[in-house]
Amino acid sequence: MRQAPRVLDAVRAAGVRVFIRVTRVKDATAAFSADGMHAAHAVNGPTFAHVLLATDELLARLPA
């Protein structure tokens, strides 16, 4: 069974419940296995995150 880290998912879910826009930074995420990373990004990520970006993509979108 693929399962993302529960703490991260709980934080994202709480943010969505109170209408906070959630951005997930895919290269700033950790998991215990490749399956865990897959679950975090491909399975659970789209459920809660409004945007999934790499660090350089996020920095490019921030105002100077």
C-alpha positions in Angstrom: 0.0 0.0 0.0 1.4 3.4 -0.9 1.1 6.0 1.8 2.4 9.5 2.1 3.7 10.9 5.4 0.7 11.5 7.5 1.8 14.7 9.2 2.3 16.5 5.9 -1.1 15.3 4.6 -2.8 16.4 7.8 -1.3 19.9 7.6 -2.3 20.2 3.9 -5.8 19.0 4.7 -6.2 21.5 7.5 -5.1 24.3 5.2 -7.6 23.3 2.6 -10.4 23.1 5.2 -9.9 26.7 6.2 -9.6 27.9 2.5 -5.8 28.4 2.5 -4.3 27.9 -1.0 -1.8 25.1 -0.7 1.4 25.0 -2.7 3.5 21.8 -2.6 7.2 22.0 -3.3 8.1 18.6 -4.7 11.9 18.7 -4.3 11.5 19.9 -0.6 9.5 16.8 0.4 11.0 13.7 2.1 9.7 10.2 2.4 11.2 6.9 3.6 11.0 5.3 0.2 10.4 5.9 -3.5 6.9 4.6 -3.1 6.3 7.1 -0.4 7.4 9.9 -2.6 5.2 8.7 -5.4 2.2 8.5 -3.0 3.0 12.0 -1.7 3.2 13.6 -5.1 1.1 11.6 -7.5 -1.6 10.2 -5.2 -2.2 12.5 -2.3 -0.6 15.7 -3.6 -3.3 16.6 -6.2 -6.0 15.9 -3.6 -4.9 18.9 -1.4 -2.3 20.9 -3.2 -3.5 23.6 -5.6 -0.1 23.8 -7.2 2.8 21.3 -7.3 6.1 23.1 -8.1 9.9 22.6 -7.8 11.8 25.0 -5.7 13.2 27.0 -8.7 9.6 27.3 -10.1 8.3 28.6 -6.8 11.2 31.1 -6.4 10.5 32.4 -10.0 6.9 33.1 -9.0 7.7 35.0 -5.9 7.9 38.8 -6.1 11.4 40.3 -6.0 
